[in-house]
Amino acid sequence: MKQTIFEIKENVKIAKDVFRMTLSGDTEGILPGQFVNIKLDGLYLRRPISVCDVPCDGTLVIIYKVVGHGTEIMSEMKEGKLDLLTQLGNGYDMTRSGDSPLLVGGGVGVPPLYMLAKKLIEQGKKVSVIIGFNTKDEIFYEDEFKALGASVKVTTVDGSYGIKGFVTNAMDEDFSYFYSCGPEPMLRALCSATDKSGELSFEERMGCGFGACMGCSCKTLTGNKRICKDGPVMRKEEIIWNA
């Protein structure tokens, strides 16, 4: 964990209630699947946001959805400085990917998969991506994944764009390993839909964000684990789902 002051370079709306913020600061050591914890003036708890990309040294991209007071404050920021804790959480294990990994994201679970896709494609992997949303006006980063060279499928629950239904409706078994991020019902359905191994990145409300409390724990075969510290990425095979 590292505490760093970042400067806001850009903060733009890219879909319904979804914003992309570009920051400059110390990005050394940030890995795909990790998150940052942002301090906002007047609020006690920091806001955890997944890392979307580190396009070059000193530049950090995050994507967030306005869901409460903290993210609403963020959406109105056009300039200034932010206090960030970086290098938080365990990221994705790229050594397990095999030759043709599948990346599956739902809603604001899509951003951390972008940096992962970039790294895997740089390694010569054949990357397929499925991104799911409720409706057409929520979709983002389809073109950005395609620009990397990934094969991309988009699903919408209401059928207003792409494949109608959920991410599992777009799946086949033509992949070596999967990486995912999204709401727990999506992760659970994904695990049920395939016998292949993979990794899940959990979205969870956090207190401290670095393991000092047990406010974001989940059940595993080796006991309760903290999503902020032991995750957010965990192996499919270790999760015990609640009945």
DOPAKOL-226402 format. One record per residue: residue number from 1; x negated, z negated, y negated of N, C-alpha, C in turn; chain. Coordinates in steps of 0.02 Angstrom, whole numbers. Each point is the difference from the previous one (the first is absolute). Layout:
residues N
+-----+--------+--------+--------+--------+--------+--------+--------+--------+--------+-----+
: seq :    npx :    npz :    npy :   capx :   capz :   capy :    cpx :    cpz :    cpy : mol :
+-----+--------+--------+--------+--------+--------+--------+--------+--------+--------+-----+
: NUM :      X :      Z :      Y :      X :      Z :      Y :      X :      Z :      Y :   A :
...
+-----+--------+--------+--------+--------+--------+--------+--------+--------+--------+-----+
END
This chain:
residues 243
+-----+--------+--------+--------+--------+--------+--------+--------+--------+--------+-----+
: seq :    npx :    npz :    npy :   capx :   capz :   capy :    cpx :    cpz :    cpy : mol :
+-----+--------+--------+--------+--------+--------+--------+--------+--------+--------+-----+
:   1 :    -42 :      0 :     60 :     42 :      0 :    -60 :    -44 :      0 :    -62 :   A :
:   2 :     20 :     41 :    -49 :    -38 :      5 :    -62 :     49 :      0 :    -59 :   A :
:   3 :    -15 :    -38 :    -52 :     41 :      0 :    -60 :    -32 :     44 :    -53 :   A :
:   4 :     39 :     49 :    -25 :    -27 :     50 :    -45 :     51 :     16 :    -54 :   A :
:   5 :    -24 :     14 :    -60 :     43 :     24 :    -54 :      0 :     76 :      0 :   A :
:   6 :     60 :     29 :      5 :      9 :     73 :     -1 :     34 :     21 :    -64 :   A :
:   7 :    -13 :     62 :    -21 :     33 :     28 :    -59 :     50 :     53 :     21 :   A :
:   8 :     60 :     -2 :    -28 :     52 :     49 :     15 :    -18 :     66 :    -33 :   A :
:   9 :     -4 :     53 :     40 :    -14 :     67 :    -25 :     63 :     43 :     -3 :   A :
:  10 :     46 :    -11 :     47 :     62 :     39 :      3 :     52 :    -39 :     39 :   A :
:  11 :     62 :      7 :    -20 :     55 :    -33 :     35 :     62 :     45 :     -8 :   A :
:  12 :     15 :     39 :     52 :     52 :     51 :     -5 :     52 :     -8 :     55 :   A :
:  13 :     60 :     19 :    -16 :     55 :      0 :     49 :     -5 :     63 :     43 :   A :
:  14 :      2 :     -8 :     67 :     -7 :     58 :     44 :     61 :     11 :     45 :   A :
:  15 :     46 :    -47 :      1 :     62 :      7 :     38 :     48 :    -54 :    -25 :   A :
:  16 :     59 :     -3 :     28 :     49 :    -49 :    -21 :    -28 :    -71 :      7 :   A :
:  17 :     -9 :    -35 :    -55 :    -24 :    -69 :     -2 :    -71 :     -8 :     26 :   A :
:  18 :    -37 :     54 :      9 :    -67 :     -2 :     28 :    -51 :     24 :    -52 :   A :
:  19 :    -54 :    -39 :     -8 :    -52 :     14 :    -49 :    -69 :      4 :     33 :   A :
:  20 :    -42 :     41 :    -30 :    -70 :      4 :     21 :    -44 :    -23 :    -57 :   A :
:  21 :    -41 :    -51 :     13 :    -45 :    -27 :    -51 :    -72 :     14 :     20 :   A :
:  22 :    -38 :     28 :    -47 :    -71 :     13 :     10 :    -39 :    -50 :    -42 :   A :
:  23 :    -48 :    -33 :     32 :    -39 :    -53 :    -32 :    -74 :     15 :      7 :   A :
:  24 :    -40 :    -26 :    -46 :    -73 :      5 :      6 :    -29 :    -70 :      5 :   A :
:  25 :    -49 :     -7 :     45 :    -31 :    -64 :     11 :    -44 :      2 :     61 :   A :
:  26 :    -18 :    -57 :     26 :    -45 :     -5 :     58 :     40 :     10 :     64 :   A :
:  27 :     -9 :     58 :     31 :     37 :     17 :     62 :    -43 :     -5 :     63 :   A :
:  28 :    -59 :    -26 :     -7 :    -46 :     -3 :     57 :     31 :    -40 :     58 :   A :
:  29 :     -5 :     29 :     60 :     21 :    -36 :     60 :     73 :      4 :     17 :   A :
:  30 :     41 :     36 :    -39 :     72 :      4 :     14 :     11 :     50 :     56 :   A :
:  31 :     39 :    -20 :     51 :     10 :     40 :     60 :     73 :     21 :      8 :   A :
:  32 :     13 :     55 :     37 :     69 :     22 :     12 :     41 :    -55 :     34 :   A :
:  33 :     58 :    -15 :    -27 :     43 :    -51 :     29 :     -5 :    -68 :    -34 :   A :
:  34 :    -50 :     -8 :    -43 :     -5 :    -63 :    -37 :     47 :      0 :    -60 :   A :
:  35 :      6 :    -58 :    -33 :     43 :     -4 :    -59 :    -35 :    -39 :    -55 :   A :
:  36 :     28 :      5 :    -59 :    -25 :    -38 :    -57 :     55 :    -49 :    -21 :   A :
:  37 :    -19 :    -53 :    -35 :     47 :    -50 :    -24 :     -7 :     -3 :    -75 :   A :
:  38 :     53 :     14 :    -36 :     -3 :     11 :    -73 :     29 :    -60 :    -37 :   A :
:  39 :    -38 :    -26 :    -48 :     23 :    -54 :    -43 :     37 :     30 :    -60 :   A :
:  40 :     60 :    -23 :    -13 :     39 :     23 :    -57 :     14 :    -59 :    -47 :   A :
:  41 :    -10 :     11 :    -64 :     10 :    -53 :    -49 :     70 :    -29 :      4 :   A :
:  42 :      4 :    -66 :      1 :     65 :    -33 :      0 :     30 :    -12 :     68 :   A :
:  43 :    -32 :     27 :     53 :     26 :     -9 :     68 :    -50 :    -41 :     41 :   A :
:  44 :     26 :    -46 :     39 :    -43 :    -46 :     37 :    -34 :     35 :     59 :   A :
:  45 :     39 :     37 :     40 :    -28 :     32 :     59 :    -25 :     71 :    -16 :   A :
:  46 :    -55 :     17 :     30 :    -25 :     69 :     -5 :     46 :     47 :     40 :   A :
:  47 :     -5 :     65 :    -15 :     40 :     50 :     36 :    -46 :     40 :     46 :   A :
:  48 :     13 :     -2 :     67 :    -41 :     39 :     47 :     24 :     73 :      2 :   A :
:  49 :    -47 :     46 :     -8 :     15 :     72 :      1 :    -52 :     35 :     44 :   A :
:  50 :     23 :     43 :     45 :    -45 :     37 :     44 :    -44 :     48 :    -40 :   A :
:  51 :    -60 :     10 :     26 :    -45 :     50 :    -29 :     21 :     69 :     24 :   A :
:  52 :     11 :     46 :    -47 :     16 :     68 :     19 :    -63 :     42 :      8 :   A :
:  53 :    -46 :     -7 :    -48 :    -60 :     42 :      3 :    -54 :    -29 :    -44 :   A :
:  54 :    -62 :     16 :     19 :    -58 :    -11 :    -43 :    -33 :     69 :     -6 :   A :
:  55 :     26 :     41 :    -47 :    -22 :     70 :     -3 :    -73 :      9 :    -17 :   A :
:  56 :    -29 :    -48 :    -35 :    -71 :      1 :    -15 :    -21 :    -72 :    -18 :   A :
:  57 :    -64 :    -12 :     -1 :    -24 :    -67 :    -17 :     27 :    -20 :    -69 :   A :
:  58 :     30 :    -59 :     -3 :     24 :    -25 :    -63 :     71 :     19 :    -17 :   A :
:  59 :     34 :     36 :     45 :     70 :     20 :    -12 :     43 :    -22 :     58 :   A :
:  60 :     55 :    -34 :    -16 :     47 :    -26 :     50 :     70 :     25 :    -16 :   A :
:  61 :     35 :     23 :     52 :     68 :     24 :     -8 :     46 :    -44 :     42 :   A :
:  62 :     53 :    -27 :    -32 :     51 :    -37 :     36 :     68 :     32 :    -15 :   A :
:  63 :     45 :     -6 :     48 :     69 :     24 :     -9 :     46 :    -58 :     16 :   A :
:  64 :     49 :    -11 :    -43 :     44 :    -57 :      8 :     72 :     20 :    -19 :   A :
:  65 :     47 :    -37 :     27 :     71 :     10 :    -15 :     25 :    -59 :    -41 :   A :
:  66 :     41 :     15 :    -50 :     29 :    -53 :    -41 :     56 :    -33 :     39 :   A :
:  67 :    -12 :    -62 :     22 :     48 :    -37 :     40 :     16 :    -69 :    -29 :   A :
:  68 :    -36 :    -19 :    -52 :     10 :    -66 :    -29 :    -34 :     -5 :    -68 :   A :
:  69 :     -3 :    -61 :    -26 :    -26 :    -11 :    -68 :    -73 :     20 :     -6 :   A :
:  70 :    -40 :    -17 :     50 :    -72 :     15 :     -4 :    -14 :     75 :     -2 :   A :
:  71 :     30 :     37 :     45 :    -12 :     73 :      1 :     33 :     35 :    -60 :   A :
:  72 :     53 :    -31 :    -26 :     30 :     28 :    -61 :    -48 :     -7 :    -59 :   A :
:  73 :    -34 :    -57 :     -4 :    -51 :     -9 :    -51 :    -56 :     52 :      8 :   A :
:  74 :    -22 :     10 :     62 :    -52 :     49 :     13 :     20 :     70 :    -22 :   A :
:  75 :     63 :     18 :     13 :     23 :     68 :    -15 :     -3 :     15 :    -75 :   A :
:  76 :      1 :    -51 :    -42 :      0 :      9 :    -73 :    -70 :      0 :    -30 :   A :
:  77 :    -51 :    -12 :     42 :    -69 :     -2 :    -25 :    -28 :     70 :     -7 :   A :
:  78 :    -26 :     15 :    -58 :    -32 :     65 :    -12 :    -74 :     -5 :    -12 :   A :
:  79 :    -23 :    -60 :    -20 :    -71 :    -12 :    -11 :    -13 :    -74 :      7 :   A :
:  80 :    -64 :    -19 :     -2 :    -17 :    -70 :      6 :    -41 :    -15 :     62 :   A :
:  81 :    -11 :    -64 :     13 :    -42 :    -21 :     56 :     41 :    -43 :     48 :   A :
:  82 :    -19 :      2 :     63 :     33 :    -39 :     52 :    -52 :    -37 :     41 :   A :
:  83 :     16 :    -61 :     18 :    -42 :    -42 :     43 :     22 :     12 :     72 :   A :
:  84 :    -45 :     28 :     40 :     15 :     17 :     70 :    -44 :    -38 :     49 :   A :
:  85 :     29 :    -22 :     55 :    -39 :    -20 :     58 :     -1 :     61 :     46 :   A :
:  86 :    -59 :     21 :     20 :     -6 :     60 :     43 :    -30 :    -17 :     68 :   A :
:  87 :     -5 :     51 :     43 :    -26 :     -7 :     68 :     41 :    -50 :     41 :   A :
:  88 :     65 :     -3 :    -12 :     43 :    -48 :     35 :     28 :     30 :     64 :   A :
:  89 :      3 :    -41 :     53 :     30 :     20 :     62 :    -45 :     42 :     44 :   A :
:  90 :     22 :      8 :     62 :    -35 :     44 :     47 :     31 :     69 :     -3 :   A :
:  91 :    -42 :     51 :     -6 :     24 :     68 :     -3 :      8 :     32 :     68 :   A :
:  92 :     11 :     66 :      0 :      9 :     38 :     62 :    -67 :     10 :     36 :   A :
:  93 :      2 :     -1 :     66 :    -59 :     12 :     41 :     -4 :     75 :     17 :   A :
:  94 :    -41 :     36 :    -35 :     -4 :     72 :      9 :    -37 :     20 :     63 :   A :
:  95 :    -34 :    -47 :     33 :    -36 :     17 :     61 :     47 :     11 :     59 :   A :
:  96 :     63 :    -19 :     -6 :     48 :      6 :     54 :     42 :     64 :     -4 :   A :
:  97 :    -10 :     40 :    -51 :     48 :     53 :    -16 :      7 :     55 :     52 :   A :
:  98 :    -54 :     14 :     37 :      1 :     59 :     43 :     -4 :     63 :    -43 :   A :
:  99 :     12 :     58 :     31 :     -8 :     63 :    -36 :     60 :     21 :    -41 :   A :
: 100 :     60 :    -26 :     17 :     60 :     23 :    -35 :     46 :    -59 :    -17 :   A :
: 101 :    -20 :    -40 :    -49 :     40 :    -59 :    -18 :     64 :     19 :    -38 :   A :
: 102 :     51 :    -42 :      8 :     63 :      7 :    -36 :      6 :    -57 :    -50 :   A :
: 103 :     17 :     16 :    -62 :     10 :    -50 :    -52 :     74 :     -1 :    -19 :   A :
: 104 :     31 :    -59 :      2 :     72 :     -5 :    -12 :     12 :    -52 :    -54 :   A :
: 105 :     33 :     22 :    -55 :     14 :    -45 :    -55 :     72 :      3 :    -22 :   A :
: 106 :     26 :    -57 :    -21 :     68 :     -3 :    -26 :      1 :    -27 :    -70 :   A :
: 107 :     28 :     38 :    -48 :      6 :    -24 :    -69 :    -67 :    -19 :    -30 :   A :
: 108 :     -5 :    -60 :    -28 :    -63 :    -22 :    -30 :    -51 :    -20 :     53 :   A :
: 109 :     15 :     13 :     64 :    -50 :     -6 :     52 :    -42 :     64 :      6 :   A :
: 110 :     17 :     51 :    -38 :    -37 :     63 :      2 :    -69 :     -4 :    -33 :   A :
: 111 :     -8 :    -33 :    -58 :    -64 :      3 :    -37 :    -63 :    -18 :     39 :   A :
: 112 :     -2 :    -55 :     40 :    -63 :    -16 :     33 :    -22 :     51 :     52 :   A :
: 113 :     47 :     43 :     21 :    -17 :     51 :     50 :    -38 :     58 :    -31 :   A :
: 114 :      5 :      7 :    -66 :    -33 :     58 :    -33 :    -76 :     -5 :      6 :   A :
: 115 :    -28 :    -57 :    -19 :    -73 :     -9 :      5 :    -22 :      5 :     73 :   A :
: 116 :     40 :    -27 :     45 :    -16 :      4 :     71 :     -2 :     72 :     23 :   A :
: 117 :     51 :     40 :    -20 :      1 :     71 :     19 :    -62 :     36 :    -25 :   A :
: 118 :    -18 :    -14 :    -63 :    -59 :     32 :    -29 :    -63 :    -15 :     41 :   A :
: 119 :     -9 :    -63 :     19 :    -60 :    -20 :     37 :      0 :     31 :     70 :   A :
: 120 :     58 :      1 :     33 :      3 :     28 :     68 :    -13 :     75 :     -1 :   A :
: 121 :     27 :     35 :    -50 :    -12 :     73 :     -6 :    -73 :     14 :    -15 :   A :
: 122 :    -31 :    -43 :    -39 :    -72 :      8 :    -14 :    -41 :     -7 :     65 :   A :
: 123 :     27 :    -38 :     48 :    -34 :     -8 :     65 :     15 :     57 :     48 :   A :
: 124 :     40 :     48 :    -21 :     17 :     58 :     41 :     60 :    -11 :     45 :   A :
: 125 :     41 :    -51 :    -13 :     59 :    -13 :     40 :     57 :     46 :    -20 :   A :
: 126 :     43 :     16 :     48 :     61 :     39 :    -13 :     56 :    -49 :    -15 :   A :
: 127 :     16 :     -8 :    -63 :     46 :    -53 :    -23 :     70 :     27 :    -10 :   A :
: 128 :     49 :    -34 :     30 :     70 :     15 :    -12 :     31 :    -60 :    -37 :   A :
: 129 :     46 :     15 :    -45 :     31 :    -52 :    -42 :     76 :      7 :      2 :   A :
: 130 :     34 :    -56 :      8 :     73 :     -3 :     -7 :     15 :    -52 :    -54 :   A :
: 131 :     35 :     21 :    -52 :     19 :    -47 :    -52 :     76 :      0 :     -7 :   A :
: 132 :     28 :    -60 :     -4 :     73 :     -7 :      0 :     26 :    -35 :    -63 :   A :
: 133 :     57 :     24 :    -24 :     31 :    -27 :    -60 :     76 :     -2 :     10 :   A :
: 134 :     35 :    -34 :    -44 :     73 :     -1 :      5 :     31 :     65 :    -24 :   A :
: 135 :    -27 :     27 :    -54 :     30 :     59 :    -31 :    -54 :     41 :    -35 :   A :
: 136 :     17 :     61 :    -20 :    -48 :     47 :    -28 :    -35 :    -26 :    -62 :   A :
: 137 :     36 :    -35 :    -44 :    -30 :    -21 :    -63 :    -50 :    -57 :      7 :   A :
: 138 :     -8 :    -26 :     61 :    -49 :    -53 :     12 :    -67 :     27 :     27 :   A :
: 139 :     -2 :     65 :     16 :    -58 :     29 :     35 :    -60 :      6 :    -47 :   A :
: 140 :    -58 :    -18 :     25 :    -63 :     10 :    -36 :    -57 :     12 :     49 :   A :
: 141 :    -51 :     35 :    -22 :    -63 :     12 :     34 :      3 :     48 :     59 :   A :
: 142 :     55 :     37 :      8 :      1 :     52 :     51 :    -54 :     52 :    -14 :   A :
: 143 :     -3 :     25 :    -61 :    -48 :     52 :    -17 :    -72 :    -27 :      2 :   A :
: 144 :     -9 :    -62 :    -18 :    -67 :    -29 :      0 :    -28 :     -5 :     71 :   A :
: 145 :     41 :    -19 :     48 :    -23 :     -1 :     70 :    -16 :     71 :     24 :   A :
: 146 :     43 :     48 :    -17 :    -12 :     69 :     20 :    -65 :     26 :    -30 :   A :
: 147 :    -15 :    -19 :    -62 :    -61 :     23 :    -33 :    -63 :    -25 :     36 :   A :
: 148 :      6 :    -57 :     34 :    -56 :    -25 :     39 :    -13 :     41 :     63 :   A :
: 149 :     52 :     36 :     23 :     -5 :     38 :     61 :     40 :    -30 :     57 :   A :
: 150 :     42 :    -50 :    -14 :     41 :    -31 :     52 :     63 :     41 :     12 :   A :
: 151 :     26 :     -5 :     62 :     65 :     27 :     16 :     52 :    -52 :    -19 :   A :
: 152 :     51 :     18 :    -39 :     45 :    -49 :    -30 :     73 :     15 :     18 :   A :
: 153 :     36 :    -52 :     22 :     72 :      3 :      8 :     31 :    -54 :    -44 :   A :
: 154 :     57 :     17 :    -31 :     36 :    -47 :    -43 :     69 :    -11 :     28 :   A :
: 155 :     21 :    -63 :      3 :     68 :    -16 :     21 :     37 :    -35 :    -56 :   A :
: 156 :     65 :     12 :     -4 :     43 :    -38 :    -46 :     61 :    -24 :     39 :   A :
: 157 :     19 :    -61 :    -12 :     56 :    -30 :     36 :     64 :     40 :    -12 :   A :
: 158 :     10 :     23 :    -62 :     62 :     35 :    -17 :     -4 :     75 :     12 :   A :
: 159 :    -58 :     25 :     23 :     -7 :     71 :     14 :     -6 :     44 :    -62 :   A :
: 160 :    -14 :    -28 :    -58 :     -4 :     39 :    -62 :    -65 :     40 :     -5 :   A :
: 161 :    -48 :    -15 :     44 :    -63 :     38 :      1 :    -33 :    -10 :     69 :   A :
: 162 :    -31 :     53 :     25 :    -38 :     -6 :     62 :     44 :    -14 :     60 :   A :
: 163 :    -25 :    -40 :     45 :     35 :    -17 :     62 :     47 :    -58 :    -13 :   A :
: 164 :     63 :      7 :     20 :     48 :    -53 :    -11 :    -11 :    -57 :     50 :   A :
: 165 :     -1 :    -61 :    -26 :     -8 :    -58 :     43 :    -60 :    -41 :    -18 :   A :
: 166 :    -28 :    -33 :     50 :    -57 :    -45 :    -10 :    -65 :     32 :     24 :   A :
: 167 :    -56 :    -33 :    -13 :    -65 :     29 :     19 :     -4 :     13 :     74 :   A :
: 168 :     34 :    -41 :     40 :     -2 :     10 :     73 :     35 :     65 :     21 :   A :
: 169 :     45 :     26 :    -42 :     33 :     63 :     16 :    -47 :     59 :     -7 :   A :
: 170 :    -56 :     -9 :    -33 :    -49 :     54 :     -9 :    -59 :     -5 :     47 :   A :
: 171 :      0 :    -50 :     44 :    -58 :    -11 :     43 :      3 :     41 :     63 :   A :
: 172 :    -61 :     19 :     23 :     -9 :     24 :     69 :    -60 :    -38 :     28 :   A :
: 173 :    -22 :     18 :     58 :    -55 :    -37 :     31 :    -67 :     34 :     -7 :   A :
: 174 :     -4 :     49 :    -45 :    -62 :     38 :     -8 :    -47 :    -33 :    -49 :   A :
: 175 :    -20 :    -62 :     17 :    -49 :    -35 :    -42 :    -39 :    -49 :     44 :   A :
: 176 :    -59 :    -19 :    -23 :    -44 :    -43 :     39 :      9 :    -74 :    -14 :   A :
: 177 :     22 :    -16 :    -60 :      3 :    -70 :    -23 :     40 :      2 :    -64 :   A :
: 178 :     35 :    -56 :    -16 :     38 :      2 :    -63 :    -20 :    -58 :    -46 :   A :
: 179 :      8 :     14 :    -64 :     -9 :    -49 :    -53 :     64 :      0 :    -41 :   A :
: 180 :     23 :    -59 :    -21 :     64 :     -2 :    -35 :      1 :    -54 :    -53 :   A :
: 181 :     47 :      8 :    -46 :     13 :    -51 :    -50 :     72 :      9 :    -25 :   A :
: 182 :     36 :    -55 :     -6 :     69 :      5 :    -22 :     38 :    -63 :     15 :   A :
: 183 :     66 :      1 :    -12 :     41 :    -59 :     14 :      0 :    -16 :     74 :   A :
: 184 :     10 :    -64 :     15 :     -4 :    -22 :     70 :     48 :     37 :     48 :   A :
: 185 :     63 :     14 :    -19 :     43 :     38 :     46 :    -29 :     68 :     19 :   A :
: 186 :    -34 :     33 :    -47 :    -32 :     64 :     14 :    -57 :     -9 :     49 :   A :
: 187 :    -42 :    -51 :    -12 :    -57 :    -13 :     44 :     24 :    -16 :     71 :   A :
: 188 :     52 :    -39 :      5 :     27 :    -19 :     65 :     27 :     61 :     37 :   A :
: 189 :     37 :     43 :    -36 :     28 :     60 :     30 :    -56 :     48 :     22 :   A :
: 190 :    -52 :      4 :    -40 :    -56 :     43 :     17 :    -34 :    -22 :     64 :   A :
: 191 :    -10 :    -65 :      8 :    -31 :    -26 :     61 :     43 :     14 :     61 :   A :
: 192 :     66 :     -3 :     -8 :     45 :     13 :     56 :      3 :     74 :     17 :   A :
: 193 :    -17 :     43 :    -48 :      8 :     72 :      9 :    -58 :     33 :     37 :   A :
: 194 :    -56 :    -36 :      8 :    -58 :     30 :     32 :    -37 :    -51 :     43 :   A :
: 195 :    -31 :     25 :     52 :    -43 :    -42 :     42 :    -73 :      1 :    -25 :   A :
: 196 :    -14 :     42 :    -48 :    -68 :      6 :    -27 :    -19 :    -64 :    -39 :   A :
: 197 :    -64 :    -13 :     -2 :    -25 :    -57 :    -38 :     -3 :     17 :    -75 :   A :
: 198 :      0 :    -52 :    -40 :     -5 :     12 :    -71 :     -7 :    -64 :    -39 :   A :
: 199 :      1 :      6 :    -66 :     -8 :    -56 :    -46 :     56 :     -1 :    -50 :   A :
: 200 :     22 :    -61 :    -17 :     56 :    -10 :    -46 :    -24 :    -39 :    -61 :   A :
: 201 :     17 :     25 :    -59 :    -14 :    -37 :    -61 :     66 :    -28 :    -26 :   A :
: 202 :      3 :    -66 :     -3 :     63 :    -34 :    -17 :      7 :     -9 :    -76 :   A :
: 203 :     62 :     12 :    -24 :     18 :    -16 :    -68 :     31 :    -70 :      1 :   A :
: 204 :    -24 :    -44 :    -41 :     25 :    -69 :      2 :    -11 :    -33 :    -68 :   A :
: 205 :     47 :    -41 :    -20 :     -9 :    -40 :    -61 :    -56 :    -51 :     13 :   A :
: 206 :    -44 :     -9 :    -48 :    -57 :    -43 :      9 :     -2 :    -54 :    -54 :   A :
: 207 :    -28 :    -58 :     18 :    -11 :    -52 :    -49 :    -68 :      8 :    -32 :   A :
: 208 :    -52 :    -22 :     35 :    -67 :      4 :    -28 :    -30 :     69 :      6 :   A :
: 209 :     11 :     33 :     58 :    -27 :     67 :     10 :    -69 :      1 :     33 :   A :
: 210 :    -29 :    -59 :     14 :    -66 :      0 :     31 :     -8 :    -54 :     53 :   A :
: 211 :     55 :    -23 :     29 :     -4 :    -42 :     60 :      2 :    -74 :    -11 :   A :
: 212 :      9 :    -24 :    -61 :      1 :    -72 :    -13 :     65 :    -33 :     20 :   A :
: 213 :     53 :     39 :      5 :     65 :    -27 :     22 :     23 :     38 :     62 :   A :
: 214 :     56 :    -21 :     29 :     27 :     35 :     58 :     66 :     33 :    -17 :   A :
: 215 :      7 :     21 :    -63 :     63 :     28 :    -23 :     16 :     69 :     26 :   A :
: 216 :    -48 :     34 :     31 :     12 :     69 :     23 :    -26 :      9 :     71 :   A :
: 217 :     25 :    -41 :     46 :    -25 :      2 :     68 :     46 :     39 :     46 :   A :
: 218 :    -28 :     25 :     55 :     40 :     32 :     51 :    -25 :    -21 :     69 :   A :
: 219 :     42 :      8 :     51 :    -17 :    -22 :     67 :    -41 :     53 :     36 :   A :
: 220 :    -54 :    -23 :     33 :    -41 :     45 :     40 :    -15 :    -34 :     67 :   A :
: 221 :    -31 :     38 :     44 :    -17 :    -27 :     66 :    -50 :    -57 :     -4 :   A :
: 222 :    -36 :     -5 :    -55 :    -50 :    -53 :     -8 :     21 :    -50 :    -53 :   A :
: 223 :     66 :     -5 :    -12 :     26 :    -48 :    -48 :     21 :     32 :    -66 :   A :
: 224 :     23 :    -42 :    -46 :     20 :     26 :    -65 :    -61 :     24 :    -39 :   A :
: 225 :      8 :     59 :    -32 :    -54 :     27 :    -42 :     26 :     12 :    -70 :   A :
: 226 :    -44 :     -9 :    -48 :     17 :     10 :    -70 :     -8 :     74 :    -17 :   A :
: 227 :     54 :     30 :    -25 :     -2 :     71 :    -15 :    -51 :     16 :    -54 :   A :
: 228 :     -7 :    -45 :    -49 :    -47 :     13 :    -55 :    -73 :     -4 :     22 :   A :
: 229 :    -15 :    -45 :     46 :    -69 :    -12 :     19 :    -18 :     32 :     67 :   A :
: 230 :     41 :    -10 :     51 :    -13 :     28 :     66 :     24 :     72 :      5 :   A :
: 231 :     46 :     19 :    -44 :     25 :     68 :     -6 :    -26 :     29 :    -66 :   A :
: 232 :     41 :     42 :    -34 :     68 :     19 :     19 :      5 :     46 :     60 :   A :
: 233 :    -59 :     27 :     22 :      0 :     46 :     57 :    -12 :    -39 :     64 :   A :
: 234 :     44 :     12 :     49 :     -6 :    -32 :     66 :     13 :     52 :     55 :   A :
: 235 :    -28 :    -14 :     58 :     10 :     45 :     57 :     71 :     -5 :     27 :   A :
: 236 :     28 :     55 :     20 :     67 :      2 :     29 :      7 :    -49 :     58 :   A :
: 237 :    -51 :     -2 :     42 :      5 :    -39 :     62 :     -1 :    -76 :    -11 :   A :
: 238 :    -19 :    -23 :    -59 :     -5 :    -72 :    -10 :     63 :    -30 :    -32 :   A :
: 239 :     46 :     41 :    -23 :     58 :    -25 :    -37 :     54 :    -25 :     48 :   A :
: 240 :     28 :    -58 :    -15 :     59 :    -25 :     35 :     59 :      6 :    -49 :   A :
: 241 :     47 :     44 :     16 :     57 :     11 :    -43 :     53 :    -53 :     10 :   A :
: 242 :     30 :    -23 :    -53 :     55 :    -48 :      6 :     60 :     32 :     34 :   A :
: 243 :     35 :    -38 :     42 :     57 :     27 :     37 :     57 :     16 :    -49 :   A :
+-----+--------+--------+--------+--------+--------+--------+--------+--------+--------+-----+
END
